[in-house]
Every structure is written in structure tokens, then in C-alpha cells.
Amino acid sequence: MRSLFTAAGAVECRSARGLALGLTALLLAVTALVGLPRPAQAASAGVAVYPVASIYPASTDYTLTVNGTSVPVTKYPGYDIAQFALGTGTATMAVTKTNHTDIGSYSISPRKLNLSGSVSGSTLTFTVQHDDYLIVKLDGRPNLVIAADPAESDRPSTSGTGIFNVRSTPYNVQPNTGDYSTTAVQRALDDAAAWGSANGGQGIVYMPAGVYTLGNLYLRSNLALYLAPGAVLRYTGEADHYVVGGHKTSQGRDLTWFISTRYSSSNIKIYGRGVIDGNGAASLKPSNLGVNLLMPMYTDGFTVDGITFRESSSWAVIPLRSSNMTFRNIKFFNRFDMGENDGIDVTESTNVTVTHAIGIGLDDPFSTKTWGDVADIYRSVPGTARPLKNVTFDDLVSWTYCYGVKVGQGVIQPQDGVTFQHVVVYDAAVGIGVHHKYGASSATNIRFDDIDIERLDFTNDDNRTWLALMTGSTQGVGPVTGVTISNVKVRDAGTTAARINGQPGAPIIGVSLTDIVMPTSTTAATTLAQMNLTNLSDYGPVTITP
């Protein structure tokens, strides 16, 4: 199962799937020729439906069944969402327009999966081979995001030794009331951490399905927070319930960290299939207090698995000055009518992996950053800024008005060893980017591999292109060295030239381009002109390998 693999393991998993499909096709061909019995078809996957909180309205455009099981579809600003878990095997999905008009056209992304469907009236039916994050479009209706997670393999019991259920005594939390349960939930978190520390493991806080209205929560060492399917931790923006941790100068508002770690913590996990909800525009109305949904700070050995992050009014997840972190099977569902709502910005951290994720929102879903000792967004954090090293993003779907995947903008401390691999850019302004806008440090050893750019419908800072490598001159200038870009399928090149623009004294050097296939072509480009890579300045030699 994909959730059991590291980034390297995920590659092996994909390779194994491809090999298995190839061998199956070969076997079918041989048996047809010699008249042997055909092998049995793959079994249908089990479907686990997530309860949907009543605060989330049902879609007015779609219904969905998966292997005959009805899956709820919710309406969201800009797109609709269906979430569930799949076991091992195939899944036949039937998407139906609720207005019952005939389907005239459709698309299923990622396009590289080569999923084709059959249409019967108002229903599109197609089959997938395993869990994936998909985006389906029918006629002129909103896009439907189908987030099929892998089946849970580590769901804890609701009670027992080392398990602290917030609905049980002495916590007695009652969800769905609108009342704040911060004190009781924090007590459960502290009790679980104390148990974990005393017993050489992790105490588990179990949060059953329901909507929990909460103020700030703090995570200590040796703690696991489990959010059951249907559990929603909800932010409100009412200032009396939150502590200001920073300020977003560009947004003109203070920020709070909804959930954060205590400094010098370790061995913390957040997992399950629940939701951490920033409540979007509604949460800004009481006090104009923006929120970062999760801030793991000065922590080591931190894991997030399976969680949905929804409607953040500022950067959603910011791993800060931390190490040995894993984020997998995560979903970022942000709005297109609210700015600076990045998905995950890995900041000044080391040995971080983000694997199997979908990020949607107006601003960058997946990026890395380094700042100075004191940045406005975390001005109350003590200590000194750190470099960033060994960060891998693997198996992503990105949909944004900005950059599909990006290094920068801040490079005030060095960034070294950043990899983006196996990425689908569903839509963006820039598909692949390095934007060294702030700072004088170096960005080195950056790799983009197996990137599929489906469309570029937007413009950001006058860029609408598949590739933008740029150096600015704010707070100094710094070099970008060693950028490898390989195995890129450019289905849409945009409307502006791709670019490599360094600065005098801080060039962009060591760029390698391998197997870049441009629109309408079936073979790799062999010149910069064929790649529409013609906006060039202050750069070193570029190596092109077909």
C-alpha cells in the first residue's frame, strides 16, 4: 500500500504497478493465442465512505457511486469534492449530473493515467486500478475532485490503554454544538503525551466524527492525534480564543497558529481521515485574524497521514525549523477567491518528505522557503534562522493560479537538495518554478523529474509559462546552481516565453534539461527555441539531452 512507502518506496510502487500491468497484458495476449483459460479479472476494491459534517452542503451538480456504493459529494467554492478510501483492487466510478441532461464532453485528470470512460445520458462511468486523486470535468459544470485515499491500516481502537477518547470521561467533549471544547481537548492531548513519555511510545488522542469548535491547540512529545473519518477541527477567527503568533504584512492582518508543536518536541503524529478546517472567509469577519492551520516548529520526527486541510486564510501548513518529517496522503482544499493560501511551505527544515498529495488553491500548493531570524509570519518564534536541506515532494496533483511547484520566494538562508518528482500540474500560471526573490543565499541541487503540465490558464507577475527560473534583488542577490529538469510532458506551454533570468553577480548556472516534450510533439526538444525557452539573461551554459 502506498502509505507504507517512503518517497523511494513510492517510486518502486509505481514501477511495480507498471510492470504488473505490462505482464498482465502480455499474459492475456499469449493465452488468447494458445487458447488457454483467461486469468481472473482483478477484484473490486472495498469502499469506505467518510461521514460528511452537516456544515458542508451537498453538491447541486453531481452524484457519485464507487463500485456501487454511494459516496457523498459536497459543494465548495470553485469545485466540488468527494472523499473516500479504497482498498486493494479496481474501482468503477459513476459520475452523474443531477440535472439529468446528457453529457456532451468530459475530461478525467491526471491525463497521464489514460482513463477513458463511457457515457450514457447524464452518467460518466470509468474504472481506476488503485486509489488516486482525480479531477473530473463534465460539460460546463464545476470540476469534481475525487480524492480516493488508501484504506486505513492503522486506525486505533476507540478506547483502551494509552488511548484518550475526547468523548469519554473525564473530557466529555460534545461536538456539533458550536461551543468551544479547547480546554478539554488540550487536557486530553497533554494526558496522552504524558502517557507516551512515561511508556516509551505515543499516547493516542481519539477524536470521533463530529465538528469540534476549538481555539489554539498545542502538541507535545510522544503524542498521536487521531481524527476519525467525519471528525472536523474548526477554527472560527474569534480573537478571544486565539493567541497572535505572527503578522502577514502583505495581507494586513495578524495570524494565529491553529495547531502547533511545543518547542524541542519529538515523536508526534497526526493521522486519520478527518479535517482541519480554517473556515475560510467566514473566519476573517469577526476580527480579521488569519490562520495557519498547522505549524510544526522546532520538532523532530513529525508525521501527518491522511488529513484534509481546508479553507486556510493564510499558508495552511508551515513545517518550520524542524527535521525528519513526513506528510503523506494529504489534501489541501483551499479557495480561489482568497489570496496567499498556500498549501504546504516547507521552511528552514531538513529531511522532509511530502508524498501522495493534492493541493488546490489560489496560491502555491507546494513550495520551499527560507527567511531571516525574524519574519513577520512567525515574529514571536525565538531562535535563529536555519538552512533548508533534503526536501522531497513526490506524487503530487497541483491546481493553482500561481506556481504548480516552486522553490522560493525566500532564499535568505541556503536551500540545498530540493526534489519535486511525479507531479501533475492540472492548472497553473507557471508549471515549474524557482523564484529566488528575497535574500542573498544560494539555492543548489534542485531537481524536477516526471512532471506533467496539463494546462496553464492563469497569469502570475506577467508569467504564463511552463518554466520560470528567476532571481530577484530584494534583500541582496544570490545564485541558483544545479537545476535538473527531466521527463517533462508539456501539454500547454502557456502564452509567454519560458525563462532563465539571473542577476549580475548571481547567475543561474548548471541547468540541465532532459526529455522535455512540448505540445504537439511526440519527441523530446533538442533546442531552447523548441522549448520556447527564449527569455534568457545572466545564466550559465544549459545542457540539453533529448
C-alpha positions as CSV (number, residue, x, y, z in Angstrom):
1,M,0.0,0.0,0.0
2,R,1.3,3.5,-0.9
3,S,1.0,4.8,2.6
4,L,3.7,2.3,3.8
5,F,6.4,3.7,1.4
6,T,8.8,6.5,1.6
7,A,9.5,8.6,-1.5
8,A,11.8,6.0,-2.8
9,G,9.3,3.3,-2.0
10,A,6.6,5.2,-3.8
11,V,8.7,5.1,-7.0
12,E,9.1,1.3,-6.5
13,C,5.3,1.0,-6.0
14,R,4.6,2.9,-9.2
15,S,7.2,0.8,-11.1
16,A,5.8,-2.4,-9.8
17,R,2.3,-1.3,-10.9
18,G,3.5,-0.6,-14.4
19,L,5.4,-3.9,-14.6
20,A,2.4,-5.8,-13.3
21,L,0.1,-4.2,-15.9
22,G,2.5,-5.0,-18.7
23,L,2.9,-8.6,-17.6
24,T,-0.9,-8.9,-17.4
25,A,-1.3,-7.6,-21.0
26,L,1.4,-10.0,-22.2
27,L,-0.3,-12.9,-20.5
28,L,-3.7,-12.1,-21.9
29,A,-2.2,-12.0,-25.4
30,V,-0.4,-15.3,-25.0
31,T,-3.5,-17.1,-23.6
32,A,-5.6,-15.7,-26.4
33,L,-3.1,-17.2,-29.0
34,V,-2.8,-20.6,-27.5
35,G,-6.4,-21.0,-26.2
36,L,-5.6,-21.2,-22.5
37,P,-8.2,-20.1,-19.9
38,R,-8.1,-16.3,-19.3
39,P,-6.8,-15.2,-15.9
40,A,-9.4,-13.9,-13.5
41,Q,-10.1,-10.2,-13.5
42,A,-8.8,-8.0,-10.7
43,A,-11.2,-8.0,-7.7
44,S,-13.2,-4.9,-6.9
45,A,-11.8,-2.7,-4.1
46,G,-13.6,-2.2,-0.9
47,V,-15.0,1.3,-0.5
48,A,-15.0,3.2,2.9
49,V,-17.3,6.2,2.8
50,Y,-16.5,9.1,5.1
51,P,-19.3,10.7,7.1
52,V,-19.8,14.3,6.0
53,A,-20.5,17.0,8.6
54,S,-23.7,18.9,8.1
55,I,-21.8,22.2,7.8
56,Y,-20.7,21.1,4.3
57,P,-23.5,21.5,1.8
58,A,-24.2,18.7,-0.7
59,S,-23.3,19.3,-4.4
60,T,-26.0,20.6,-6.6
61,D,-24.2,19.3,-9.7
62,Y,-23.1,15.7,-9.1
63,T,-23.7,12.4,-7.5
64,L,-21.1,9.6,-7.3
65,T,-21.1,5.9,-6.9
66,V,-17.9,3.8,-6.5
67,N,-18.3,0.0,-7.0
68,G,-22.0,0.5,-6.5
69,T,-21.6,2.4,-3.2
70,S,-22.9,5.9,-3.0
71,V,-20.3,8.5,-2.0
72,P,-21.3,11.9,-0.8
73,V,-20.3,14.9,-3.0
74,T,-20.0,18.3,-1.3
75,K,-20.2,21.8,-2.8
76,Y,-17.3,24.1,-2.4
77,P,-16.3,27.5,-3.8
78,G,-14.7,26.8,-7.1
79,Y,-15.1,23.0,-7.3
80,D,-17.0,20.0,-5.7
81,I,-15.3,17.3,-3.6
82,A,-15.9,13.6,-3.0
83,Q,-13.7,11.8,-0.5
84,F,-13.5,8.1,0.5
85,A,-11.0,5.3,0.9
86,L,-10.2,2.4,-1.4
87,G,-8.9,-1.0,-0.6
88,T,-6.8,-3.1,-3.0
89,G,-8.4,-3.7,-6.4
90,T,-10.2,-1.9,-9.1
91,A,-12.9,0.8,-8.6
92,T,-15.7,1.6,-11.1
93,M,-16.8,5.2,-10.7
94,A,-20.1,6.6,-12.0
95,V,-20.5,10.3,-12.0
96,T,-24.0,11.6,-12.7
97,K,-25.1,15.2,-13.4
98,T,-28.0,16.0,-11.1
99,N,-29.8,18.0,-13.8
100,H,-30.0,14.8,-15.8
101,T,-29.0,16.4,-19.1
102,D,-26.9,14.4,-21.5
103,I,-23.1,14.7,-21.1
104,G,-21.7,16.4,-24.2
105,S,-18.0,16.3,-23.2
106,Y,-15.8,15.2,-20.3
107,S,-12.2,15.0,-19.1
108,I,-10.5,13.0,-16.4
109,S,-7.2,14.1,-14.9
110,P,-4.4,13.2,-14.4
111,R,-4.4,12.7,-18.1
112,K,-1.3,10.5,-17.9
113,L,-3.4,7.8,-16.3
114,N,-5.1,7.5,-19.7
115,L,-8.5,7.0,-18.1
116,S,-11.3,6.7,-20.6
117,G,-15.0,6.4,-19.7
118,S,-18.3,5.6,-21.3
119,V,-21.2,8.0,-21.4
120,S,-24.8,7.0,-21.0
121,G,-27.1,10.0,-20.9
122,S,-26.1,12.1,-17.8
123,T,-23.7,9.5,-16.4
124,L,-20.0,9.0,-17.0
125,T,-18.5,5.7,-15.9
126,F,-14.8,4.8,-15.7
127,T,-12.6,2.4,-13.9
128,V,-9.4,3.0,-11.9
129,Q,-6.8,0.5,-10.9
130,H,-6.0,1.9,-7.4
131,D,-6.5,4.9,-5.1
132,D,-5.7,8.2,-6.7
133,Y,-6.6,11.9,-6.6
134,L,-8.6,12.8,-9.7
135,I,-10.3,15.8,-11.2
136,V,-13.3,15.2,-13.5
137,K,-15.0,17.8,-15.7
138,L,-18.4,17.4,-17.3
139,D,-19.6,19.9,-19.8
140,G,-19.8,23.4,-18.2
141,R,-20.3,22.1,-14.7
142,P,-17.8,22.8,-11.9
143,N,-14.8,20.5,-11.6
144,L,-15.3,17.4,-9.4
145,V,-12.3,16.5,-7.2
146,I,-12.4,12.8,-6.4
147,A,-10.0,12.1,-3.5
148,A,-9.6,8.4,-3.1
149,D,-7.3,7.7,-0.2
150,P,-5.7,4.3,0.5
151,A,-7.5,2.3,3.1
152,E,-6.6,2.9,6.7
153,S,-4.3,0.3,8.1
154,D,-3.5,1.9,11.5
155,R,-6.9,3.0,12.8
156,P,-6.7,2.7,16.6
157,S,-9.4,1.4,19.0
158,T,-11.8,3.9,20.4
159,S,-10.7,3.1,23.9
160,G,-8.1,1.2,25.9
161,T,-4.7,1.6,27.5
162,G,-2.9,4.7,26.2
163,I,-6.0,5.9,24.2
164,F,-7.7,9.1,25.3
165,N,-11.1,9.5,23.7
166,V,-12.3,13.1,23.9
167,R,-15.9,12.0,24.2
168,S,-15.2,9.9,27.2
169,T,-14.7,10.8,30.9
170,P,-13.0,12.9,32.1
171,Y,-13.1,15.0,28.9
172,N,-16.8,14.6,27.9
173,V,-16.5,16.7,24.8
174,Q,-19.7,17.3,22.9
175,P,-19.2,18.1,19.2
176,N,-21.7,19.7,16.9
177,T,-22.8,22.3,19.5
178,G,-20.8,25.3,18.4
179,D,-19.4,25.5,22.0
180,Y,-15.6,25.7,22.4
181,S,-14.1,22.5,23.7
182,T,-10.5,23.8,23.7
183,T,-9.7,23.2,27.4
184,A,-11.0,19.6,27.4
185,V,-9.2,18.6,24.1
186,Q,-6.0,20.2,25.3
187,R,-6.2,18.2,28.5
188,A,-6.6,15.0,26.5
189,L,-3.6,16.0,24.4
190,D,-1.4,16.7,27.5
191,D,-2.6,13.4,29.2
192,A,-1.7,11.4,26.1
193,A,1.7,13.0,25.7
194,A,2.4,12.3,29.4
195,W,1.4,8.7,28.9
196,G,3.5,8.3,25.8
197,S,6.6,9.8,27.6
198,A,6.1,7.5,30.6
199,N,5.7,4.4,28.5
200,G,8.2,4.8,25.7
201,G,5.7,5.4,22.9
202,Q,2.9,7.6,21.9
203,G,-0.3,8.2,23.8
204,I,-3.3,8.5,21.3
205,V,-6.0,11.1,21.4
206,Y,-9.0,9.8,19.6
207,M,-11.5,12.3,18.1
208,P,-14.7,10.6,16.8
209,A,-16.8,12.0,14.0
210,G,-18.3,15.4,14.7
211,V,-17.5,19.1,14.4
212,Y,-15.2,20.4,17.2
213,T,-15.1,24.2,17.7
214,L,-11.6,25.0,19.0
215,G,-9.1,27.6,20.0
216,N,-5.4,27.0,19.7
217,L,-4.1,23.5,20.4
218,Y,-0.5,22.6,21.3
219,L,1.2,19.3,20.7
220,R,3.9,17.8,23.0
221,S,6.3,15.0,22.5
222,N,5.2,11.3,22.3
223,L,1.7,12.1,21.1
224,A,-0.5,10.8,18.3
225,L,-3.7,12.7,17.4
226,Y,-6.2,10.6,15.5
227,L,-9.0,12.2,13.6
228,A,-11.7,9.7,12.7
229,P,-13.4,10.0,9.3
230,G,-16.0,12.7,9.8
231,A,-14.1,14.5,12.5
232,V,-13.6,18.2,11.9
233,L,-11.4,20.5,13.9
234,R,-12.8,24.0,13.2
235,Y,-11.3,27.4,13.5
236,T,-13.6,30.4,14.0
237,G,-11.4,33.6,14.0
238,E,-13.0,34.9,17.2
239,A,-10.0,36.7,18.7
240,D,-10.7,36.0,22.3
241,H,-10.0,32.3,21.7
242,Y,-6.6,32.6,19.9
243,V,-3.1,33.8,20.5
244,V,-1.5,36.0,17.9
245,G,1.8,34.4,16.7
246,G,2.6,36.5,13.7
247,H,1.5,39.1,11.1
248,K,1.1,38.9,7.4
249,T,2.2,42.3,6.2
250,S,1.1,41.6,2.6
251,Q,-2.4,40.7,3.9
252,G,-2.6,43.4,6.5
253,R,-3.7,41.1,9.3
254,D,-2.4,39.2,12.3
255,L,-2.0,35.5,12.3
256,T,-2.6,32.7,14.7
257,W,-1.4,29.1,14.6
258,F,-4.4,26.9,15.0
259,I,-2.4,23.8,15.9
260,S,1.3,24.0,16.7
261,T,4.0,22.0,18.4
262,R,5.8,23.0,21.6
263,Y,9.5,23.7,21.0
264,S,12.1,20.9,21.2
265,S,9.4,18.3,20.8
266,S,9.7,14.9,19.1
267,N,7.7,11.8,18.1
268,I,4.4,13.4,17.1
269,K,1.8,12.2,14.7
270,I,-1.5,13.5,13.3
271,Y,-3.4,10.9,11.3
272,G,-6.7,9.5,10.2
273,R,-9.2,10.8,7.7
274,G,-10.5,13.8,9.4
275,V,-10.4,17.5,8.5
276,I,-8.6,20.6,9.9
277,D,-10.8,23.4,8.8
278,G,-9.8,27.1,8.7
279,N,-13.4,28.2,7.9
280,G,-12.2,30.5,5.0
281,A,-13.7,34.0,4.6
282,A,-16.2,33.5,7.4
283,S,-13.4,33.2,9.9
284,L,-12.0,36.6,8.9
285,K,-15.2,38.5,9.6
286,P,-15.0,38.6,13.5
287,S,-11.5,40.0,13.9
288,N,-9.6,39.9,10.6
289,L,-7.4,37.2,12.2
290,G,-5.8,35.0,9.7
291,V,-4.8,31.4,10.4
292,N,-2.0,28.9,9.7
293,L,-3.7,25.6,10.2
294,L,-0.6,23.6,11.3
295,M,2.8,24.9,12.5
296,P,5.2,22.1,13.5
297,M,8.1,24.2,14.9
298,Y,11.4,23.1,16.4
299,T,10.2,19.5,16.3
300,D,11.8,16.2,15.2
301,G,10.1,13.0,14.0
302,F,6.8,14.5,13.0
303,T,4.2,12.7,10.7
304,V,0.9,13.7,9.2
305,D,-1.0,11.0,7.3
306,G,-4.4,11.1,5.6
307,I,-5.6,14.5,6.9
308,T,-7.6,17.1,4.9
309,F,-6.6,20.8,5.3
310,R,-9.4,23.0,4.2
311,E,-10.1,26.7,3.7
312,S,-7.0,28.3,5.2
313,S,-6.9,32.1,5.1
314,S,-3.1,32.1,5.0
315,W,-0.4,29.5,4.4
316,A,-2.0,26.3,5.6
317,V,0.9,24.1,6.8
318,I,4.3,25.5,7.7
319,P,6.9,23.0,8.9
320,L,9.4,25.4,10.5
321,R,13.0,24.8,11.7
322,S,12.3,21.1,12.1
323,S,13.7,17.8,10.9
324,N,12.7,14.2,9.9
325,M,9.2,14.9,8.9
326,T,6.7,13.0,6.7
327,F,3.5,14.3,5.2
328,R,1.5,11.7,3.2
329,N,-2.0,11.1,1.8
330,I,-2.8,14.8,2.5
331,K,-5.3,17.1,0.8
332,F,-5.3,20.9,0.6
333,F,-8.7,22.2,-0.4
334,N,-8.4,26.0,-0.5
335,R,-10.4,28.6,-2.3
336,F,-9.6,30.5,-5.5
337,D,-11.2,33.8,-4.1
338,M,-8.8,34.2,-1.2
339,G,-5.1,35.0,-1.7
340,E,-1.9,33.8,0.0
341,N,-3.5,30.5,0.9
342,D,-0.5,28.2,0.1
343,G,-0.8,24.5,0.8
344,I,2.5,23.4,2.4
345,D,5.5,25.7,2.6
346,V,8.5,23.7,3.9
347,T,10.5,26.3,5.7
348,E,14.1,26.1,7.1
349,S,13.8,22.4,7.7
350,T,15.8,19.2,7.0
351,N,14.9,15.7,5.8
352,V,11.2,16.4,4.9
353,T,9.1,14.2,2.6
354,V,5.7,15.2,1.2
355,T,4.2,12.2,-0.7
356,H,0.9,11.4,-2.4
357,A,-0.9,14.8,-2.0
358,I,-3.3,17.0,-3.8
359,G,-3.1,20.8,-3.4
360,I,-5.7,23.2,-4.7
361,G,-5.9,27.0,-4.1
362,L,-5.2,30.4,-5.4
363,D,-1.6,30.4,-4.2
364,D,1.3,27.9,-4.4
365,P,0.2,24.5,-3.2
366,F,3.8,23.1,-2.8
367,S,6.9,25.1,-2.1
368,T,10.1,25.6,0.0
369,K,11.2,28.8,1.7
370,T,13.9,30.2,4.0
371,W,13.7,33.5,5.8
372,G,15.7,35.6,8.3
373,D,15.8,35.2,12.1
374,V,12.6,37.2,12.5
375,A,9.9,37.0,9.8
376,D,6.5,38.7,10.1
377,I,4.6,35.5,9.8
378,Y,6.3,34.0,12.9
379,R,7.6,37.0,14.6
380,S,7.1,35.5,18.1
381,V,9.3,32.5,17.3
382,P,12.6,32.7,19.1
383,G,16.0,31.5,17.8
384,T,17.9,31.9,14.6
385,A,17.0,31.1,11.1
386,R,18.2,27.8,9.6
387,P,19.1,26.5,6.1
388,L,16.8,24.1,4.3
389,K,18.2,20.7,3.1
390,N,16.9,17.4,1.7
391,V,13.3,18.1,0.9
392,T,11.4,15.7,-1.4
393,F,7.9,16.2,-2.9
394,D,6.6,13.1,-4.5
395,D,3.4,12.0,-6.3
396,L,1.5,15.3,-6.4
397,V,-1.5,16.9,-8.1
398,S,-1.4,20.7,-8.1
399,W,-4.1,23.2,-9.2
400,T,-3.4,26.8,-8.6
401,Y,-3.5,30.3,-10.1
402,C,0.3,30.6,-9.3
403,Y,3.1,28.0,-9.4
404,G,2.4,24.3,-9.7
405,V,5.7,23.5,-7.9
406,K,8.2,26.1,-6.7
407,V,11.4,26.8,-4.8
408,G,11.3,30.2,-3.2
409,Q,10.4,33.0,-3.0
410,G,12.5,33.4,0.2
411,V,16.1,32.2,-0.1
412,I,17.5,34.2,2.8
413,Q,19.1,31.0,4.2
414,P,20.6,28.4,1.8
415,Q,18.3,25.8,0.2
416,D,20.0,22.6,-0.9
417,G,18.7,19.3,-2.2
418,V,15.1,20.0,-3.1
419,T,13.3,17.5,-5.3
420,F,9.9,17.5,-7.0
421,Q,9.0,14.3,-8.7
422,H,6.0,12.5,-10.2
423,V,3.9,15.7,-10.4
424,V,0.8,16.6,-12.3
425,V,0.1,20.3,-12.7
426,Y,-3.6,20.3,-13.5
427,D,-3.6,24.0,-14.0
428,A,-1.4,27.0,-13.0
429,A,0.2,30.2,-14.2
430,V,3.7,28.6,-14.0
431,G,4.2,24.9,-14.1
432,I,7.8,24.7,-12.7
433,G,9.5,27.5,-10.9
434,V,12.5,28.7,-8.9
435,H,11.9,32.2,-7.7
436,H,14.9,33.5,-5.8
437,K,13.2,36.8,-5.0
438,Y,14.4,37.5,-1.4
439,G,17.9,37.1,0.1
440,A,21.5,36.5,-0.9
441,S,21.9,32.8,-0.1
442,S,22.3,30.1,-2.6
443,A,19.7,27.6,-4.0
444,T,21.6,24.5,-5.0
445,N,20.9,20.9,-6.3
446,I,17.3,21.4,-7.3
447,R,15.6,18.6,-9.3
448,F,12.2,18.4,-11.1
449,D,11.5,15.0,-12.6
450,D,8.5,13.4,-14.2
451,I,6.3,16.5,-14.4
452,D,3.1,16.5,-16.5
453,I,1.8,20.0,-17.2
454,E,-1.8,19.8,-18.4
455,R,-2.8,23.4,-18.7
456,L,-1.7,26.9,-18.0
457,D,-4.8,29.1,-17.8
458,F,-3.6,31.9,-15.5
459,T,-1.0,34.7,-15.3
460,N,1.2,35.5,-12.3
461,D,3.6,38.5,-12.5
462,D,3.2,38.5,-16.3
463,N,4.2,34.9,-16.4
464,R,2.1,32.2,-18.1
465,T,4.7,29.6,-19.0
466,W,5.8,26.1,-18.3
467,L,9.1,27.1,-16.8
468,A,10.4,30.2,-14.9
469,L,13.8,30.3,-13.2
470,M,14.3,33.8,-11.8
471,T,16.5,35.7,-9.4
472,G,15.4,38.9,-7.8
473,S,17.3,41.7,-6.0
474,T,15.3,42.2,-2.8
475,Q,17.5,41.9,0.3
476,G,20.5,41.1,-1.8
477,V,21.1,38.7,-4.7
478,G,22.1,35.0,-4.6
479,P,23.0,32.3,-7.1
480,V,20.9,29.4,-8.3
481,T,23.2,26.4,-9.1
482,G,22.5,22.9,-10.3
483,V,18.9,22.7,-11.6
484,T,18.0,19.4,-13.2
485,I,14.7,19.3,-15.2
486,S,13.8,15.9,-16.7
487,N,11.0,13.9,-18.2
488,V,8.6,16.7,-18.6
489,K,5.4,16.4,-20.6
490,V,4.3,20.0,-21.6
491,R,0.7,19.7,-22.8
492,D,0.3,23.5,-22.6
493,A,3.3,25.8,-22.9
494,G,1.4,29.0,-21.9
495,T,1.5,32.3,-23.7
496,T,4.8,33.8,-22.5
497,A,8.3,32.6,-23.1
498,A,9.9,30.2,-20.6
499,R,12.7,32.0,-18.8
500,I,16.0,31.7,-17.1
501,N,16.9,35.1,-15.6
502,G,19.6,35.5,-13.0
503,Q,21.2,38.7,-11.7
504,P,24.6,40.3,-12.4
505,G,26.9,38.6,-9.8
506,A,24.3,36.0,-9.1
507,P,23.7,33.9,-12.2
508,I,21.6,30.8,-12.7
509,I,24.1,28.1,-13.7
510,G,24.2,24.4,-14.2
511,V,20.7,24.0,-15.7
512,S,20.2,20.5,-17.3
513,L,17.2,19.8,-19.5
514,T,16.4,16.2,-20.4
515,D,13.5,14.7,-22.3
516,I,11.3,17.8,-22.5
517,V,8.3,17.0,-24.8
518,M,6.5,20.1,-25.9
519,P,2.8,20.4,-27.1
520,T,2.0,18.8,-30.5
521,S,5.4,16.9,-30.4
522,T,6.0,13.2,-29.7
523,T,9.8,13.6,-29.3
524,A,12.0,15.5,-26.9
525,A,13.0,19.0,-27.8
526,T,16.7,19.5,-28.7
527,T,17.0,23.3,-28.6
528,L,16.0,26.1,-26.3
529,A,13.9,27.6,-29.1
530,Q,11.9,24.3,-29.4
531,M,11.2,24.6,-25.7
532,N,10.1,28.2,-26.1
533,L,12.9,28.9,-23.6
534,T,14.0,32.3,-25.0
535,N,13.8,34.8,-22.2
536,L,17.4,34.4,-21.0
537,S,19.8,36.6,-19.0
538,D,22.7,36.1,-16.5
539,Y,22.8,32.4,-16.9
540,G,25.4,29.8,-17.4
541,P,25.5,27.1,-20.1
542,V,22.4,25.0,-20.4
543,T,22.8,21.3,-21.1
544,I,20.1,19.7,-23.3
545,T,19.8,15.9,-23.5
546,P,16.9,14.5,-25.7
